[in-house]
Amino acid sequence: MQLIENIRARARAAKKHVVLAEGTEKRTVAAAEILTKESIAEITLLGPVSQIQAVAAENHVDLTGVNLVDPQNSPLFEDFAATFCKLREKKGMTIEKARETMKDPLYFGVMMVYQDICHGMVAGAQNATGDVLRPALQIVKTKPGISSVSGAFLMITPKTEYGEEGLLVFADCAVNPTLTAAQMAEVAYCSAQTAIDIAGIKQPRIAMLSFSTKGSAKHELVDKVTEACAIAHEKYPELLLDGELQLDAAIVPSVGEFKAPGSPVAGHANVLIFPSLETGNMVYKAVQRFGGAEAVGPVLQGMAKPVNDLSRGCSIDDIVNTVAMVCCQK
């Protein structure tokens, strides 16, 4: 796909260093070889070095140029433990507990990002989303003014009349079961950044979605979306954003003109913000399965520094592409 090639090219130009916390996982090891040979990113694999090397040998993977780091034997270990202890001292953290925690590659990897040794971390081929996010939220935390992490998908549909020649950003489709109006506004802001930095969309046009368009229905769920629009307009006046809009009014020019005349977004949206995880997750899967779209992601948004989760069913290419996307995040 041209989008993926563009993302990989921008990653190469960025020359970032990414840590892969699950260094003994065979897909991750194979991805490290590709990422290094194709100069997409500098890679560090975490785990017992002998085990990483054994996995590489068993799978005929060449790890020349890949950094192999065993957290427990790293010269950074004590400094990381002390830093983590200080970060969590109000939560009752002791240096003994901090040392034990830093033995976990997920925590050690996030600390490498926090200390600016690496630009970002990718994990999740072996670990659940909660296990990946926990150290990130404890150490890196969210961006200033952002209260929660969200997950966006880049949707590449053969329906080139929609979005940006068939390319759209959907969020939140991966993290938050429910969103407040304020959080929905934050997701809109973060998704605009994802559209620019990763999807390469120069002008995000953001639709705040509902089952109502401009007051066509009355319900507290509609009220949440209209409130989210008001908050977004106040906090992020630079965004080209409108709502509440039904999905067809957001992406179909004739429907948008009819239902929301004069809207700067209706009929031409390329970023769709869903009011709940339930709607976002179901719609992206429906577009993927029924509409033949490619779903790239999720991209975790809102972290102060890039940390991204993988599906445990991910392919080697998924890992490579996720690392490339992390390299594009700011």
FENZIZI-V547073 format. One record per residue. N is the residue number from 1. RES is the residue in one small letter. SS is DSSP state (H for helix, E for strand, C for the rest). PHI is phi in degrees with one decimal (* if undefined). PSI is psi as a letter, one per 20 degrees, with the letter a starting at -180 (none if undefined). Layout:
n=(N N)
res=(RES RES)
ss=(SS SS)
phi=(PHI PHI)
psi=(PSI PSI)
//
This chain:
n=(1 2 3 4 5 6 7 8 9 10 11 12 13 14 15 16 17 18 19 20 21 22 23 24 25 26 27 28 29 30 31 32 33 34 35 36 37 38 39 40 41 42 43 44 45 46 47 48 49 50 51 52 53 54 55 56 57 58 59 60 61 62 63 64 65 66 67 68 69 70 71 72 73 74 75 76 77 78 79 80 81 82 83 84 85 86 87 88 89 90 91 92 93 94 95 96 97 98 99 100 101 102 103 104 105 106 107 108 109 110 111 112 113 114 115 116 117 118 119 120 121 122 123 124 125 126 127 128 129 130 131 132 133 134 135 136 137 138 139 140 141 142 143 144 145 146 147 148 149 150 151 152 153 154 155 156 157 158 159 160 161 162 163 164 165 166 167 168 169 170 171 172 173 174 175 176 177 178 179 180 181 182 183 184 185 186 187 188 189 190 191 192 193 194 195 196 197 198 199 200 201 202 203 204 205 206 207 208 209 210 211 212 213 214 215 216 217 218 219 220 221 222 223 224 225 226 227 228 229 230 231 232 233 234 235 236 237 238 239 240 241 242 243 244 245 246 247 248 249 250 251 252 253 254 255 256 257 258 259 260 261 262 263 264 265 266 267 268 269 270 271 272 273 274 275 276 277 278 279 280 281 282 283 284 285 286 287 288 289 290 291 292 293 294 295 296 297 298 299 300 301 302 303 304 305 306 307 308 309 310 311 312 313 314 315 316 317 318 319 320 321 322 323 324 325 326 327 328 329 330)
res=(m q l i e n i r a r a r a a k k h v v l a e g t e k r t v a a a e i l t k e s i a e i t l l g p v s q i q a v a a e n h v d l t g v n l v d p q n s p l f e d f a a t f c k l r e k k g m t i e k a r e t m k d p l y f g v m m v y q d i c h g m v a g a q n a t g d v l r p a l q i v k t k p g i s s v s g a f l m i t p k t e y g e e g l l v f a d c a v n p t l t a a q m a e v a y c s a q t a i d i a g i k q p r i a m l s f s t k g s a k h e l v d k v t e a c a i a h e k y p e l l l d g e l q l d a a i v p s v g e f k a p g s p v a g h a n v l i f p s l e t g n m v y k a v q r f g g a e a v g p v l q g m a k p v n d l s r g c s i d d i v n t v a m v c c q k)
ss=(C H H H H H H H H H H H H H C C E E E E C C C C C H H H H H H H H H H H H C C C C E E E E E C C H H H H H H H H H H C C C C C C C C E E E C H H H C C C H H H H H H H H H H H C H H H C C C H H H H H H H H C C H H H H H H H H H H C C C C C E E E E C C C C C H H H H H H H H H H H H C E C C C C C C C E E E E E E E C C C C C C C E C C E E E E E C C C C C C E C C H H H H H H H H H H H H H H H H H C C C C C C C E E E E E C C C C C C C C C C H H H H H H H H H H H H H H H H C C C C E E E E E E C H H H H H C H H H H H H H C C C C C C C C C C C E E E C C E H H H H H H H H H H H H H H H C C E E E E E E E E C E C C E E E E C C C C C C H H H H H H H H H H H H H C C)
phi=(* -60.9 -59.6 -62.1 -62.9 -64.7 -64.0 -63.3 -65.0 -67.7 -65.1 -58.1 -66.4 -74.2 53.0 -97.5 -114.3 -122.6 -99.7 -107.6 -72.4 -97.5 -70.4 -102.4 -91.1 -63.7 -66.9 -65.7 -63.1 -63.8 -64.3 -60.6 -62.7 -63.1 -60.0 -77.3 -65.2 -91.7 56.2 -75.3 -162.9 -76.6 -122.3 -116.5 -101.2 -103.9 143.9 -57.1 -59.6 -63.9 -69.3 -59.6 -64.8 -66.3 -62.5 -61.6 -64.6 -62.7 -107.6 56.0 -105.0 -97.7 -100.9 -58.4 90.8 -93.2 -79.9 -113.7 -131.2 -95.1 -50.4 -68.7 -106.6 -79.1 -65.0 -85.2 -56.8 -65.8 -64.2 -63.4 -62.8 -64.9 -64.8 -64.0 -59.9 -67.6 -62.6 -112.3 -63.0 -71.1 -95.9 88.0 -69.7 -114.2 -64.9 -64.9 -65.8 -64.6 -62.0 -63.5 -64.8 -69.1 -71.1 -78.0 -58.1 -65.2 -72.0 -62.4 -63.4 -63.9 -65.8 -62.6 -71.4 -58.4 -87.0 63.2 -76.9 -123.6 -72.1 -161.0 -128.6 -128.4 -158.0 126.5 -66.3 -115.6 -110.6 -68.5 -54.3 -60.4 -69.8 -74.5 -74.1 -56.2 -63.8 -63.2 -72.9 -78.9 -108.1 -77.3 66.7 -89.9 -63.0 -55.0 85.7 -110.2 -92.4 -151.2 -82.5 -134.6 -124.1 -112.9 -117.3 -89.1 -104.2 -111.8 -109.0 -67.8 -79.8 -69.2 -76.7 -105.1 61.9 -102.0 54.2 94.7 -101.1 -138.6 -109.3 -112.6 -158.9 -84.0 -116.8 -141.8 -123.3 -94.2 -58.3 -132.2 -126.5 -78.8 -60.1 -65.0 -68.3 -62.5 -64.3 -63.1 -61.5 -60.7 -62.0 -65.3 -68.9 -62.4 -66.3 -62.4 -59.6 -75.8 -74.1 -106.5 -76.9 74.5 -81.2 -72.0 -128.3 -64.1 -119.3 -103.6 -107.3 -91.5 -89.4 -156.0 -92.5 -128.8 -121.5 51.3 85.1 -68.7 -133.3 -115.6 -169.1 -64.4 -68.4 -68.9 -58.7 -60.9 -69.8 -65.0 -66.4 -60.2 -62.6 -62.9 -64.2 -63.2 -63.5 -76.4 -81.1 -129.5 -63.0 -75.6 -77.6 -89.4 -141.9 -152.0 169.8 -78.7 -132.4 -72.7 -60.9 -67.0 -66.8 -75.9 -118.0 -101.0 -53.4 -65.8 -71.5 -61.7 -65.6 -74.2 -86.7 -138.6 -59.5 87.2 -69.7 -77.0 -119.3 -51.5 86.3 -135.1 -67.2 -121.3 -130.2 -112.8 -107.8 -92.3 -77.6 -157.7 -63.6 -56.7 -71.1 -62.1 -66.9 -68.5 -68.0 -63.9 -69.2 -65.8 -63.9 -65.8 -83.2 -82.2 -97.2 71.0 -84.3 -91.3 -108.5 -106.7 141.0 -78.6 -99.2 -77.7 -114.1 101.1 -73.3 -66.1 -137.0 -68.1 -135.0 -130.5 -96.7 -113.9 -74.8 -67.8 -95.9 -65.2 -95.4 -60.3 -61.6 -59.1 -66.0 -58.9 -67.6 -66.0 -60.8 -60.9 -64.7 -60.7 -62.6 -86.2 -73.9 -109.1)
psi=(p h g g h g g h g h g g h h l r p p p o h m i j p h h g g h h h g g h g h j k h q p p p p q r p g h g g h g g g g h j l p o k p i p p p p o g h j q i i g h g g g g g g g g h j h i j j p r h g h g g g g i i p h g g g g h h h g h j k h q h r q p r i h h q q g h h g h g h g h h g g a r q p i p i q q r p q p o p o q i m i i q c m l i p q p p q p j i g o h q p r g h h h g g h g g h h g h g g g h g i k o h n p o p p o q a j q o l j h q p q h h g h g g h g h g g g g h g h m i i p n q r r q p q g h h h i o g h g g h g h m p i p i g p i j q i p p o q i r h g g g g g g h h g h g g h i k q p o p a q o p q i q h q p p q q q q i j q r g h g g g h g g g h h h i q none)
//
